[in-house]
Every structure is written in structure tokens, then in C-alpha cells.
Amino acid sequence: MTTDSVSRRDVLKSLTLGAMAGSVLRVIPLEAAEHVHAVIETEKADAAGAYTPKSFTAEQFKTLQALCETIFPADADSGGAMEAGAPEFIDLLTSENPEYQRKLGGGLKWLDANCSKRFVNAYLNCTPQQQNEILDLIAYRKNAIKDGSLSLGVEFFSLLRNLASDGFFTSKIGIKYLGYKGNTYRLEFPGCPPVPGL
């Protein structure tokens, strides 16, 4: 898919159609996700490395970045969600999808409200221990079954985790982390290995 053949808006809309069942990559091709990453890279290159959020406020985007980095932190083998552009990926998709806007925007508000209620601070101003405590509550569906007041948080975090996964694993960093080498050909096919005991 070339960036000239289709408009940014058309691609972003196509990415979000029918994607509410879960991870975006369940309904869109990898090439379309790669296109979103290319749009992000182009914007960053044009703006000296900066990205301007399309859907979230500056504060919400900082929270989104922190959450994505918590889901996919950098380690010795790979960069994390920030380096992969997962927050930008999520923001671009959200900018064209009212359902994502409602669920993610509402979820970020829910998170800050619940952190303020429990810890007297918004999520970003909480200690790492407090942040982990609230995320441990919303990371598991079983917690929402026990405590219905967590349902919105659990739904939000589940969607965010799926989108962060898609944003990470479709990025150059994520593809390298998976060890994908691309389509290769063989001169001969060695056949299936023998089945033991037959």
C-alpha cells in the first residue's frame, strides 16, 4: 500500500471499522497498520520529532504514553511502546473512531477519578506503587465480576492493551523483536519431519 494511493483519513477509517471486537489486527491487514506508522513517522520528521495528539488532550496523551510504556516497557532486547510509537498509533486510530474516543477518553477520565478517590492524585501524580495497585485491579476481568465499579476500568484497559499490542507489534521495533525476517524462498522443500513411533 503506498501512501499516495489512499488518503490518511480513508486508511484510518478503514482500520477502525468493525474493530471493536478486540485487537485491530483481527480485522485489518498488516499493511494498513504499517501505513499508520508511516504517517506518524512523516509527521514526526516534519515537526522535528514532535507529535501532536489528534484525539487526546496533552495531559491525557501523557497518561496514555505512561500506560503504554507500562504495558510494553523497554528492555535489554527491545525498545518499548514509546520508541515503537504505540501511543501515537492509538491516538491516530482514536481520532477517526467515535467508539474509541468514548471508551478510551472515558477510561482515562475514569482512571484519574478513581486514582484521585483512592490516592488523592491523578494517575500520573501517583507513586509507582499506587499506579501498579490501580492497574492490578483493572488488568483482570475477574476483578470486575467481584466489584462492578471496576467494569469500566477493566473494559478500558482491555481495549488499551489490545491497541498497544497492535501498535507495538506492527512497528519496526515490534517486528524486529518478533524476529520476523520477511518472506523467503527455498530452492527445495525438505518435507515434513518424521513422526516418532510410526
C-alpha positions as CSV (number, residue, x, y, z in Angstrom):
1,M,0.0,0.0,0.0
2,T,1.5,3.3,-1.0
3,T,0.8,6.5,0.9
4,D,-0.2,8.2,-2.4
5,S,-2.9,5.7,-3.4
6,V,-5.2,6.4,-0.4
7,S,-5.8,9.3,1.9
8,R,-4.7,9.2,5.6
9,R,-8.4,9.7,6.6
10,D,-9.6,6.7,4.4
11,V,-7.0,4.4,5.9
12,L,-7.7,5.4,9.5
13,K,-11.4,5.0,9.0
14,S,-10.9,1.5,7.4
15,L,-8.7,0.5,10.3
16,T,-11.4,1.2,12.9
17,L,-14.4,-0.3,11.0
18,G,-15.5,-3.4,12.9
19,A,-12.5,-3.4,15.1
20,M,-14.5,-3.1,18.4
21,A,-14.5,-6.9,18.9
22,G,-10.9,-6.7,20.0
23,S,-7.4,-6.2,18.6
24,V,-7.3,-4.2,15.4
25,L,-5.2,-6.7,13.6
26,R,-8.0,-9.2,13.8
27,V,-9.8,-7.2,11.1
28,I,-7.2,-5.2,9.2
29,P,-4.1,-6.1,7.2
30,L,-0.6,-5.5,8.5
31,E,0.0,-3.2,5.5
32,A,-2.7,-0.8,6.8
33,A,-1.1,-0.7,10.2
34,E,2.3,-0.1,8.6
35,H,0.7,2.8,6.8
36,V,-0.4,4.4,10.1
37,H,3.2,4.0,11.4
38,A,4.4,5.7,8.2
39,V,2.0,8.6,8.7
40,I,3.3,9.0,12.2
41,E,7.0,8.9,11.1
42,T,6.3,11.5,8.4
43,E,4.6,13.8,10.9
44,K,7.5,13.4,13.4
45,A,10.0,14.1,10.7
46,D,8.2,17.2,9.5
47,A,7.9,18.5,13.1
48,A,11.4,17.8,14.3
49,G,10.5,14.7,16.1
50,A,7.4,16.0,17.8
51,Y,3.9,14.5,17.5
52,T,0.7,16.5,18.2
53,P,-2.1,14.4,19.6
54,K,-5.2,14.3,17.4
55,S,-7.8,12.9,19.9
56,F,-6.5,13.4,23.4
57,T,-5.6,16.4,25.4
58,A,-1.9,16.9,26.2
59,E,-2.4,15.5,29.8
60,Q,-4.4,12.5,28.5
61,F,-1.7,11.8,26.0
62,K,0.9,11.8,28.7
63,T,-1.2,9.3,30.7
64,L,-1.6,7.2,27.5
65,Q,2.1,7.2,27.0
66,A,2.7,6.1,30.6
67,L,0.2,3.3,30.3
68,C,1.6,2.1,27.0
69,E,5.1,2.1,28.5
70,T,3.8,0.1,31.5
71,I,2.3,-2.5,29.1
72,F,5.4,-2.7,26.9
73,P,8.4,-1.3,28.7
74,A,11.8,-1.1,27.1
75,D,14.2,-3.9,28.0
76,A,17.6,-5.2,27.0
77,D,16.2,-6.9,23.9
78,S,14.0,-4.1,22.5
79,G,12.7,-0.6,22.8
80,G,9.3,-0.1,24.5
81,A,5.9,1.2,23.4
82,M,7.2,4.8,23.4
83,E,10.0,4.0,20.9
84,A,7.6,1.9,18.8
85,G,5.1,4.7,18.5
86,A,2.2,2.8,20.1
87,P,0.7,5.9,21.8
88,E,0.7,7.8,18.5
89,F,-0.8,4.7,16.8
90,I,-3.6,4.6,19.3
91,D,-4.2,8.4,19.1
92,L,-4.5,8.3,15.3
93,L,-6.9,5.4,15.3
94,T,-8.9,7.0,18.1
95,S,-9.1,10.3,16.1
96,E,-11.3,8.6,13.5
97,N,-13.4,6.3,15.7
98,P,-16.1,7.8,18.0
99,E,-16.4,4.5,19.8
100,Y,-12.7,4.5,20.7
101,Q,-13.0,8.2,21.7
102,R,-15.8,7.3,24.1
103,K,-14.1,4.2,25.5
104,L,-10.5,5.5,25.8
105,G,-11.4,9.0,26.7
106,G,-13.9,7.9,29.2
107,G,-11.4,5.3,30.5
108,L,-8.7,7.9,31.1
109,K,-11.2,10.0,33.0
110,W,-12.3,7.0,35.0
111,L,-8.7,6.2,35.8
112,D,-7.9,9.7,37.0
113,A,-11.1,9.9,39.0
114,N,-10.5,6.6,40.7
115,C,-6.9,7.4,41.5
116,S,-8.0,10.7,42.9
117,K,-10.6,9.0,45.1
118,R,-8.2,6.3,46.3
119,F,-4.9,8.2,46.4
120,V,-5.8,11.9,46.2
121,N,-3.9,12.3,43.0
122,A,-4.5,11.8,39.2
123,Y,-2.8,8.7,37.8
124,L,0.4,10.5,36.6
125,N,0.9,12.1,40.1
126,C,0.5,8.8,41.9
127,T,3.5,6.8,43.2
128,P,4.6,3.8,41.1
129,Q,3.2,1.5,43.8
130,Q,-0.2,3.3,43.6
131,Q,-0.2,3.1,39.8
132,N,0.5,-0.6,40.0
133,E,-2.2,-1.1,42.5
134,I,-4.9,0.5,40.3
135,L,-3.6,-1.3,37.2
136,D,-3.7,-4.6,39.0
137,L,-7.4,-4.0,39.7
138,I,-8.3,-3.3,36.1
139,A,-6.0,-5.7,34.4
140,Y,-8.2,-8.7,35.2
141,R,-11.8,-9.3,34.3
142,K,-12.4,-11.4,37.4
143,N,-12.0,-8.2,39.5
144,A,-14.9,-6.6,37.6
145,I,-17.0,-9.6,38.4
146,K,-16.3,-9.2,42.1
147,D,-16.6,-5.4,42.1
148,G,-18.9,-3.9,39.4
149,S,-17.5,-0.5,39.9
150,L,-14.3,-1.7,38.2
151,S,-16.2,-2.7,35.0
152,L,-15.5,0.5,33.0
153,G,-11.8,0.4,34.0
154,V,-11.4,-3.2,33.1
155,E,-13.1,-2.6,29.7
156,F,-10.9,0.4,29.1
157,F,-7.7,-1.3,30.0
158,S,-8.5,-4.4,27.9
159,L,-9.1,-2.2,24.8
160,L,-5.9,-0.2,25.5
161,R,-3.9,-3.3,26.0
162,N,-5.1,-4.7,22.6
163,L,-4.4,-1.4,20.8
164,A,-1.0,-1.1,22.4
165,S,-0.1,-4.6,21.3
166,D,-1.1,-3.8,17.8
167,G,0.8,-0.5,17.8
168,F,3.9,-2.2,19.2
169,F,4.0,-5.4,17.2
170,T,3.3,-3.7,13.9
171,S,6.1,-1.2,14.4
172,K,9.6,-1.7,13.1
173,I,10.8,-2.3,16.7
174,G,8.0,-4.8,17.3
175,I,8.6,-6.7,14.1
176,K,12.3,-6.9,14.9
177,Y,11.5,-8.1,18.4
178,L,9.5,-10.9,16.9
179,G,12.4,-11.9,14.7
180,Y,10.3,-11.7,11.5
181,K,12.7,-11.9,8.6
182,G,10.2,-11.4,5.8
183,N,9.1,-13.8,3.1
184,T,11.9,-16.1,2.0
185,Y,12.1,-18.8,-0.6
186,R,13.7,-22.2,-0.7
187,L,15.3,-24.0,-3.6
188,E,13.9,-27.3,-2.3
189,F,11.3,-28.4,0.2
190,P,12.8,-30.9,2.7
191,G,9.3,-32.3,3.6
192,C,7.8,-32.9,7.0
193,P,9.9,-34.3,9.8
194,P,9.3,-38.0,10.6
195,V,6.7,-38.7,13.3
196,P,8.3,-40.6,16.2
197,G,6.9,-44.1,16.8
198,L,5.4,-44.6,13.3
